[in-house]
Amino acid sequence: MTADATLLLTALVIVPLVILWIAALLHIVVRRPDLSFGRKALWSGLVVLVPYVGVLVYAALRPPRRPTPTGGEDQTAAGAAIEELAQLVDDHDVGAITDEEFSQRKAAVFGLAGQTG
């Protein structure tokens, strides 16, 4: 095998697999609050000792995630602000509010009361 072929093999195969291995390990340890410490240690050990098989087994057998309590709707303040801005743009486009009213209401949505822009 030439040096160019070895470098290409490393860049196209090994590097992405190592990145996936690290991502799976971080997902187990950091992002899974539903797993106990013992189960995290077991999965992490499996992923570390048998990297590629461990990642595939974890992806296939991991417990399902619990549904979100919001039912998939965005109930955050940012979501409400985005909806309000979309309504303002619609009202402005159809002529229901003037440019000045649009600027004032937009500033209020961003918390910039008294400023226009």
HELIX and SHEET records of a PDB file:
HELIX    1   1 ALA A    3  LEU A    9  1                                   7    
HELIX    2   2 THR A   10  ILE A   14  3                                   5    
HELIX    3   3 VAL A   15  VAL A   30  1                                  16    
HELIX    4   4 PHE A   37  LEU A   49  1                                  13    
HELIX    5   5 PRO A   51  LEU A   61  1                                  11    
HELIX    6   6 ALA A   77  ASP A   93  1                                  17    
HELIX    7   7 ASP A   99  VAL A  109  1                                  11    
END                                                                             
